[in-house]
Amino acid sequence: KENPSLGMDRADTVIIGGGCVGVSLAYHLAKAGMKNVVLLEKSELTAGSTWHAAGLTTYFHPGINLKKIHYYSIKLYEKLEEETGQIVGFHQPGSIRIASTPTRVDEFKYQMTRAGWHPTEQYLITPEKVQELFPLLNMDKVLAGLYNPGDGHIDPYSLTMALAAGARKYGAQLKYPVQVTNLNFRSDGMWEVETPLGIIQAKRVVNTAGFWAREIGKMIGLEHPVIPVHHQYIVTSSIPEVKALKRELPVIRDLEGSYYLRQERDGLLFGPYESQEKMKLQDSWVTHGVPPGFGKELFESDLNRIMEYIEAAMEMVPVLKHADIINTIAGPITYSPDILPMVGPHQGVRNYWVAIGFGYGIIHAGGIGKYLSDWILDGEPPFDLIELDPNRYGKWTTTDYTAAKARESYGFNNIVGYPKEERFAGRPTERISGLYDLLKSKCSMGFHAGWEQPHWFYKPGDETGYKPSFRRTNWFDPVGREYEQVMEKVGVIDLSPFGKFKVKGSDSVKLLDHLFANVVPKVGSTNISHMLTPRGRVYAELTVSQLYPGEFMLVTGSGSELHDLRWIEEEVARGDYKVDIENMTDEMGVLGVAGPHARHVLQKLTTEDLSDSSFKFLQARHLKLADIAVTAIRISYTGELGWELYHRKEDSVALYSAIMEAGQKEQIDNFGTYALNTLRLEKGFRAWGAEMNCDTNPLEAGLEYFIKLNKPADFIGKQALNQIKEKGLKRRLAYLTLETDNVDPEGNESVWHNGKVVGNTTSGCFSYSAKRSLAFAYVPTELSEAGQNLEVELLGKNYSATVVQEPLVLTEPTRSRLQRKGRSPKA
């Protein structure tokens, strides 16, 4: 029966929240042909954070794939007026980021090499060019500018209304004021969305509720880590020097001063990001909820809080000194802990999607609407954006953590973005391995999905601590030392952050055969397996071990834990498989022991025969080491002789101590993830998130060995891969060595050939064995043969690179095999 007051009782998709993001999603879903798209807004469209936003639009983003979101948004906003007949107030005078320190100039060069393989126009410009574009600037400190010609600003209210007009034109229904009062999940996978006007049954629900997102999440038992921040900006009266200009000033971002400044009519608009000590959070909303009537209200402004930023702006743009402030806006913006939004389906609840936590909702709205709409309609993301995965957070993300991180992220808004960046607020979380207390003073820790994990270890005489740099820094020599430790002796690494799942049940073999492109390993064996998307992209890489008949352990990287678990659970529900899945990540510790003496050391702790004939490469078994129960897998991401030892977290210290004690004679020592990365790159091992992800297929990534196209099971992505194979590949992953000076590739740098950008690196490092830099890169197939000369751009300079035969260093199993055949393992 039709509900007269709502006019409907069923929907395909219910979108909750009528800010620019929700309205953009409604527009894109309806435009793509989805029927029964319903958006519910509790007060009026743009209420919350949208209406008072400063509306900045920029092509720039340090993230590779977020650039695509920005690009799409700007291209959409350029044609929206024509499509909908609604004025959007879009200005595109360009924008300039100002460098006033040498480190900032390095950062701009670092960013430029990441822009070369994108369609976005971006230039590093001289102070003279900066002054020509923005004549009102005090040039005393300006060293360079990063210029994006298509940037500017848009009126957020008009933009949202134009998207709303478009959404209605294509058949979406926008209902307001209609408050969602409850959400009930039904056993058939449908949602019941309760409102004062009745209930709507929906196939899926999308939470786009801005700073009400937490309230919506709480209805289904989720604690979304978002928190409102007070953001202030100031509008001045008319300024004669601005009025006299012939064209609109570009938007300025003074990074050292930590503010943006743009023209607003004949005056200026200026918005700072205060330091974490000064900035203000609306914590009470997190503890007690958003006040029920809050819609288009603002906070009390507080000019004292931003005085030092106003002074910095007056120094940089002297005409400000004589301008009158006519308006101060202080409104709530939602922040997530790392400043990036949460976009996509949520683990643990079916058919519940989010697009929340936008610190920059206006520039993200268009692109995210399209990205989510494509994902909802196609069943897989159109490109990889794992950095926005809502499942990067988990139970460890407490309210205190969210608050500490939001403070830091807001305060660090314009901080230098270094490679291998670490931020320390809110750490450690409750998610620490059993070894954390033992190791924390001995090493530089990195943050991985809530965990602390050693990056590299200190020795007397080392310069300790976190010293970020665009060039080789304090960890460079220690990592070389750890590299040698593993290659020549034996090393131990804490791998506890791995995501670990147990899968068992009558359909477990059938499920895994369908999920993975590799064959299902036999009992007592392990293999490396990939989950592919229907289009044949690499959704995930896991190690799969069958420990007992029908009982498996699946292991994935720390950042992929809930990303992978959600995909598996979705498939279980879709195919109604009879299996139990248990997430063991927090209960289980993992130690890696690797190096030529690894067997010798471990053999002292067990009666089990660890010899090569008895415990072969890629075998898994339960055994006792120093009377501690472990599941041992003979595998190592170092490519050296080694085992991964899975055990109860409470046994970590005892196990670690026993191994260290047993290895005294062999001079056993610790190593961290930086050395591990070098070891895996030298062996030609690919990494998920770098060499492969939802932007790459396994054939171009060189993963053929793990993809069994001839196995009987119809695994996800199999048909697509057969078509990709038939068509032939346009690009391939190549393996490069580089002649550099004091800088090494990281990944995402531009690769040049004959004066043109032809591809990009995916990861890189210094090879301590070859004494030169090493990188993986995607290049056109015809440029991927060994011997091919290319160039890689690092910090504004092109270095010569050569495609070489991989790997640089043979793995231990390969070396042993060659030795048995009487050939030299040095080959």
N, C-alpha and C positions, 0 to 999 in steps of 0.2 A: 504494500500500500504506500502511496505517496505521502510524505509528511508535508502537510500544507504550509507550515511555517518555514520549513527549509526548502521545500520544493523537490526533495530527493531523499532516497533512503539507501542508495548504493553508489559507490564510486570506484573507479579503478585506483586512483591515487588521491589521497588527502594530504594537502600541504598545510602545515600549521605555522602561520606567521606571514604577515603581509608587508615585510620590508622589501628592499630591492632584491635580495637573494631569492626569497620565496616567490615573488612575482615573476622574476626571471625564469625560475624553474617551471612555473605554470605556463608561461609564454612558450618556452621551448618544447615542453611535452605536448602541448596542444598543437603547436605548429608542426611537430613531427607526426601528427595524426592520432595521438592518443585521445580516445573518447573518455568522457566522464572524469575530467581533471577538476578537482574542487580545492579551492584555497579558502581556509578559514582564518579570519583575523579578528582578534578580540575587541579592538577599538576601531582604528581606521588605518588605511594603507599608509606606510612610512612612519607610523608611530614607533617610538623606541629610539634606535640609533640612526636610522636612515635620514630622517628629515633635517637633523641639525649637522650632518656630516659636512666637512669642508669640500668634499667632492673631487679630490685629486685623482687624475688618471695618468698612469705612466706605463710605458712599455718596459721599463727597467724592473728586473728582479734578479737577485743573485741565484735563485733556483732555476735549473735548466728548464724543467717542464712547466713551472709556474709562469715563465715567460710566455708560454703558449696561451695560458688563461688570460693574461694581460692583453696579448695581441688580439685574441678573439673579441674580448670586451670592447676594445677601442674600435675595431673594424665594425662591430655591431652598432655601437653608439653613433658612428658616422652616418649610418643609413637608416636609423630608427625613425627619425622625423619623417623622412620620405615614405616609409612603410606604414606608419600609423597615423600620420597627419598631426601628431602632437609635437609641439616645440620641446626640445630637450635642453636647450641652453648649453651646448657643447662648445667650449673654447679650446683651440689647439695651438697655443703659442710656443709649444716646446717646453722642455725643462732642462735645467743644468744642475748637476750635483757639483759642489765646490770642493776642491782639494786644497787645503792650506797647510798640509804637512807632507814631507817626502813619503811617509808610510802610506798616506792616502793616495798619493800618485801611484804607488805600487798596487794598491787595491784596485784602482781604476784600470791599470794594465791587466791585472788578474781578471777583472770583469770583462774587459774587451776581448780577451782570448776566448771567453765563454759566449760571446755574442756573435762571433764570426760565422758560426754555422746555424744561425737563426735568421728569419726573414726581417727581424726588427732592425730599423736604422738606429745606430748608436755610434757616436764618435768621441774620441778623446781630443779635446780642443785646447788651444793655447790661451794664456791670460788675455792676449789681444782680442781673440775671437769672443771670449767671455764678455769682455767689456763692450764690444760692438753689439752683442745681443742684449746686454743688460747695462745700459750706460750709467745707471744710477748707483753702481757698485763702487765701494772703496776697494781699490785693487791691491792695497799694501800686502795682504797675506795670500792672495790668490796665486796658486802654482799651476793649476790646470782645472779643466771642467770636463765632466762626463755629460754629453749632450744627446738628448733624445728628441728629435724634431717633432714627432707626432704627439707628444705629451700635452697635458693641459688640465682642464677641470670641467666638470659638468654639474648642472643643478640636480641634486639627488631626488628632490621631490618630482620635478618634471620627468626625469629619467624613469622613475618608478611608475608614474602615471602613463607614460608612453608604453612601457612594457605591459602594464595592465590593459591598456586599450588593445594592444596586440594580442594578449592572452584571450580577451573576450572575443576578438575578431575570429580567432581560430577555434572558439567553442569552449574554452575553460570557463568555469563559474567561480567568481570571486565573491565570497559571502562575508559581510561585516555589518555591524559588530556581532560576531558569533564566537563565544569563548568555548574552548575545549575543556571540559571538566573532568573527563576520565578516558582512559584507553584500556580496552579489554582484548586480550589475545584469545582467539578461539582455536579449538583443536584442529580445525580444517585449514589453519594458516591465515584466516581472515582477521581483520581488526574491527572491533566495534568502537567507533569514535563517538563519545557522549558529549552532547551540548545541551544547553537549556532548551533548545528548540527541537530536541529529538536525537536519535542515534543514526549515524551513517555507517554502513558496512563498507569496508575498503580492503582492496587487495594489498595495498601497502600504505604506510604512513611515512611522511617526510617531515622531520622536525627542522623548521627554519625559523625558530622562534626568538632568535637574538638573545637578549639577556633574560628572557623567560625560558630559555632552552632547558635550564636545570629543572624548572617546575614540570615541564612536559616529561623529561627523563625520569623524574621521581615517580611519576604515575606508573611506570613499569619497572621500578626498582633499579634504575641506573643513576649513577652520580656523574653527570657530565662535568668535566673539569673546565668550567668557564667562570669568569669573574668580571664584573664591570669595573672599568677604570674611568677616572675623571679626566676627560681631555678638554683642554681649553684652547680657544683661539680668539684672536682679536681682530676687529675690522676698524680701519681708520676712516676719518672723513676725507673729502677730496684733497689731493695734494697737487699744487700747481705744476710741479715738475713731472708728475705722472700724467696729468691732464694734457700737458704739452706734447707728449710722445705721439709719434705718427702710427706706431703699431703696438699691440699689447705686449707687455713684458713676459718673457718666459718665466715659468715657476722656478724658484731657486730653492735648493736644499743645501743649507750651510751645515755640513756634517759635524764639524768641530763645535759649532754653536748649538747644534741639536735642535733645529727648527726648520720649517718650510715657510716660504713667503711667496705670495702671488698677488697679481693685480686684482682688485675687486672694484669694478666701475672705474672711477678716477682716483680711488684710494688703494690701500694695500691691505691684505689679509695675512696674518702671521700666526703660526701655531707651533708651540714648542713641545718637546718631549722632555719632561723633567727627569732628574736623576732618581734612582730608586729610593733614595732617602726622602726626597721632597714630594714625589708624586703621590696621588691619593687613590686608594681603592675604595669601592663601596662594599666593604666586607659584610655589612649588616644584611645586604640582600642575599648573600650566600648563606648566612646562618638563619635568617628569619624569612627569606623570600622577598621578592620584589613587592613594594607596596601595591595593593590591589588597584588603586586608581591611576597608577603611573602610566602615562602614554606620551604626551608631547610636552612633558615638563623638563626643566633644566635644573642643574645644581646651582648653588651660590657660587659666583665666580670669586677667585682669590688671586688678585694681581701680585700680592707679595710673594706668592709661591713661584711666580715666573719672572720676577724682576731681573735676575741675572741673564735670562735669555733675551728679554726685551733690550737690555743693555748691549748684548752681543749683536743683536739685529741692528740696533742704532749705529753701532760701529761699522757694520758691513754695508748698511744701506742708510747713509747719513740723513736723507730727507725724512726719515721716520722721526727724527728728533723734534721736528716742528709740527708733527701731525697730531690731530686729536683722535682719541679713541671714541668711536660712537657706539660700539657694540662689543661685549665680551660674552662669548658662548662657552658654557661649561656643561658638557653633557656626557652621558654614559656610553662607553664603547666596550663591547665584550672582548676580553682577551682569553686566549688559551695559554697554557704554560709556556709554549715556545713561540707564541705570536702567530702561528699558522692555524688556519681553520681546520675543522674536522668535517670531512666530506666523504659520504659513502654509506654502505650498509654496515650495521653494527653487529659485532659478534655476540652470540648468546641470546639474541631475540630475532625471530624471523620477520622479514618484510618490514623492518623498521630501519629507516635511513635518516641520516642527519646532514645538515649543511649549517654548521654553527661555529661560533668562536671567531668571527671575522673581525680582525682589527682594521681591515681595509675593504669593507664590504662593497664600496662603490666600484672600485676597479675590478674586484673579483666577481661581482654579480653576474655579468653577462657570460663570461667564460665558464663559471661554475654551473650556471643554469644549463648550458649546452652540454658540458661534461657529464653532469649527473643524468640529464635526460637521455643521452646516448647510452650510458651505463645501464639505466633502468630498462631501456628498450632493447638493447643488444645482449644483455646478460654478462657483459664484461666491460671494463673501463676502456675508453677510446685510446688512452695512452697512460703511461705510468705516472701516478702521483702518490706513491706510498708515503711521501712526507706529509700528506694530508689525511692519511688513513685514521679514522676515529679509533681504530683498534691499536694505535701506537701507545695509548694509555691503558691502564688496567687498575686493578684494586690498589696498587701501590700509590696511585695518584690521589693523595688525600687533599682535603681543602687547604690545609697549611702549605702543602707543596704547591698547589695551584696559585695561592696568594703570593708565596715567595717568588715563584717563577714569573708571574705576571708583572710584579714589581720590577724584576730584573729585565724582562723583555721590553717593558715600556722604557725603562731607564737606558737600556742598551740599544734603543731604536736606531741610533746613528753611529753605533760603535763600528770600528774597523772589522770587516768580515774576513777573518783569516782562514786558510785551509786548516783542517783538523781542529776546528774551534771547540773549546770546552767552556761551559758556563757553570758556576759553582753554587748558585743559590739553591736552597731546598735539598741539598745533598749531604749525606747519603739518604736515600729513601729507606723504607723498611726492607727493601729488596736487596739484601746484601748476601754474598755467598758466605759459606762457613769460614772462608779464609780471610775475609775482609780485615778483621781486627789484627790478624797476624801480619798481613802484607801492607797495610795502608801507609805505614811510615817508610816503607822500603822502595816505593815506586811512585810513578806518576799515573794516577787512575783516570780512566775514561768512563764516560757515562753511556750505557747501552740499555735502552728500554727500561730504565729504572735501576739497573744494576751498576755496580762499580766493578770495573775490570782493568787489570794492570796493562798500561800501554808500554811502559819500559821501566827498568829497574835501576836504582842508584848504586854506585860504588863510590868508595872514598875518592875525593878529587873531582867528582862530577859536579857540574852546575845543575842543582836540583830544581824541581818545580816546573810549572807550566809557563813556557816562554814562547808564545806563538810568533810565527814569522812567515813571510812569503819565501824565504830562502832556507837553506839548511840551518838548523838551530841546535839547542843543547841536547836533543835526543839523538843526533845523527851518529856520533861515535859509539855511545852505549848500545844503540840498536845493532851496529856492526859487530859489537862484542857478543851480543846475544845470538846473532846469526851464526857466528863461528862456534859458539857453545853447542848449538843444535847440530851443526854440520860435522863437528869433530868429536863431541863428547856426548852429553845428554842433558836435556832441558825439561823443565816442568812448567806447564801453563794452566791457569785457572780458566776453564771453559764453561763454568756453571751457568752463564747467561743463555746458553742454547735453549731454544724452545723444545720441549720434550713431551711427546704424547704416547700413551699406550692405546692400541687399538686391538680389540678382540671380539669374538662373536662368530656365529655361524656364517655370516656373509663377509667376514673381514677380507678373505682372499679375493672374492669377487669385487668388493669395493675398491681395493687397492689396484687391482688389475684395470679397473675402469678409470681411476683417478690418475694413474701414473703411466708415462710413456715407456718406462723400462719394464722388464719382466718382474714378477714378484720373487724376491729372493727365497731360496730354500731354507729350511729350518737350520739355525746355526750360522746363517750367512747374512751379509750386509751388502747393499749396493747404493749407488747414488741414483736418485730418481727425480724426474721433473713432472710437475703438474702443469699442463698447458691449458690455455683458454680455448674456447671453441674456434677462434680465428688462428690458433696455432702459435700464440705468443707464450713466453715462459712466465707462468704465474708464480712458480715457486720451485726451489731446489731443496730436497730433503735427503737425508740418509735413512734408509729403511732397513730394519733388521727383523728377521723372523726368529724370535727367541724360543718359542714353543710352537707346536702346530697350531696355526690360526691366531697366534698372539704376537703382535708386532710392537716394536718401538720405532717411532718416527722422530727425527731430530732436524730442527731448522735453526736458522740464525736468530739472534736475540730480537732484532727489529721486526722479524716476520712472524713471531709466535701467534698472535691472535688473527693476523692477516691470513695465515695459512689455515688455522683452525676453523675460522669462519667458512672458508671455501669448502673444506672437508665436510663440516656439519651441514652446510647447505645441500651438498650432493647426497648425503645420507638421508636427509629429509625428502629430497626430490625423488630419490630412487627407493625410498622405504627399505633401506638396508638394515638387517638385524645385526647391529654392532654396538659395542660400548666404547666410547672414547673418553679417556681420562687425561686431563692436562697435568703432567707431573713436573712442570717447569720449576715451580718454587720448592718442591720437596726434594729435588734431586740435585746433587752436586756433580760436577764433571772435572776430572783432571786429565790433561793431555801429557803424556810422557813420550819424548821423541829424541832421536839421535842414535848414532851407531852403538852406544852402550845401553840403550833402553832395555833390551831383553836381559842383559846381564844383571842390571840393577833389579828389575822386577822379579827375576827368577829367584833371587835371594829371599823373597817374601812369600813364596808359594811352593807347594809340592806339585802343582799342575805343570805339565811339560809345556814350556813356551817356545820350544824349538820351531824352526821354520816348517819342518815336515809335519809337526803336530798341531801348531797354531798358525794356520796360513793367513796370508793377506786377505782382508775382507771376510774374516770369520768373526763370529760373536759368540761368547760363552760366559756363563756364570762361574765365578771362582772366588777363592778367598785370598786376599793379600794381607799379610800380617793379621790374619783372623778377621778381617773386615770383608763383608760380602760386597762384591762388585760385579757389574756386567761389563766385561772387557770386550772392546771391539778393536781388531787390528786394522787401524786406519789412522791417517794423520794428514791434516791439511798442510803440513810442512813438506810432505813428499818424502820424508825420511822414515826409517824404521820407527814405528811408534804405536801406541795404544791410546784409546780414549777409555777412561775408567768412570763408569756411571755408578753412583753410590748414594746412600742417604745423606742429605745435607749435614746432619749432625755428626756424621763420620768424617767430614772433610779434613778437619785438623789432624785427627789421628792418622788418616791415610797419608796425607801430605807429609807429616813428620816422619812416618815410617819410611816413605820413599826417599826423603832427603837424607835420613840416617843411613839407609842401605847404600846410597850412592856416593858416600864420602870419598871412597877410594877412586871412583870414576870422575871426581870433581863435578858432581851434579850441581846445577844452578837453575835459577828462574829465567823465564823469558816472557815477553809480553806480546800484545797483538800487533805492534808495529813490525817486530821481527817476523812474526807469523805471516804478515802480509807480504814482506819481501820474499820469504821462503816460497809462498804459494805462487807468486808472480814468476819467479825464476823457473818453477816447475811447469808453468803454463796453465795452472789451475784457474778456472774462471770463478767469479764471485757473483752471486745473485745481487741485483741492485746496481751492479756496475757493468759487467760484460753481458748480463742477461736480465731481462725484466719484461714487463708487458709491452715494451716497445720493440722487442727483438724476438725473432723466431730461433729455435734451437739449431737450425741448419746453418744460418749465417754466423751464429755464435760458436760454431765448431763443436757442437755437442752430439754429433751423429752417433758416437759410440754408445750413448745412453738412451737413444731413441730407437725402439724396436717396432718399426713400421710393419714388420711381417708377423707380429704376435697376433694370435687369434682374437683377443679381446678388442672391442671397439672403444679405445680410450678417448677421452675428451681431446679434441684437436687433431685427431688422426686424419680425418678427411681433408681438413685445411692444409695439413703438412704435405699430404700427397700432392695437392694442387700446387703448393709452393715449390715442391721439388720438381714438378713437371715444368713449371714456368721458368725455373732457373733463378739463381740469386743475383740481385743487383749489387749487393755489397757483402763484404766478409770481414770477420774479425782478424786483424793482422797483428803481428807481434813485432815490436820495434825496439831497436836500441838507438840511443841518442847521445850525441856528443854535447854535453852542457857544461856550465861552469858551476856556480854555487846554488843552482836551483834544479829541482826535479819535477817531473810531471806528477800530477795528482789524479787526473781524470777530467773529462769535459773540456779539454783544451782543443783549439782549432788545429786541424792538420791541413797543411798547404801542399800544393803541387803546381808548378808552373804559374805561380802568382795568384792562384785561386784556392779558396777553402774547399777541400774535397771530403772532409770527414771530421771525426772527433775522437779523442782518446777516451777510454772508459775508466782506466786506472793506471797508476804508474808508481815508480819508486826508484831509488838508487839500488843497483845490483852490486852487492859487496863482492860477488865472485867475479863478475865481468868488469868491475870498476868503471861502470858507466850507467847512465839512466836506462830504464826499461819501461815500456808501456804497451798496453793493448789499445788498439784503435779500430774503429769501423771506417773502412775506405771502400771505394768502388772496386768490384771484383777484379777488374783489369789492373788495379794498382796493388793487389794483395800478394803478388808472388814474391818469394824470397829474392833479395838482391835489389828490389825496387827502392829508389831514393825518394824520400819525402822530406817535409819539414814540419816541426811541431812548434807552435808559438807558446812561449813562456815569458810572462812579464814583459810583453811588448817587443820581444825579440824572437826571430825564427831560428831554431837550431836544426842542424841537419840530422836526419833520422834514416835508418835503413831497415827495411823489412827483413827479418831473419827467420830461419827455420826454428820452430819451437820444439821442445823447451830449451832454455839456456842451460839448465842443469837437469840431468835425467833423474827420475824418481828412484828411490831405493829398490822397489820391486823390479823395475826395469834393469837397473844395474846388476842385481843378483841374477836375473834371468840371463843376461849377456855373459856374466862370469861363468855360469854353469855351462854355457855353450862354448866357453873358452875364448870369448871375444873381449876386447878391452872395454871396460865399463866407462872409460873416459870419453868415449864417442859422444 
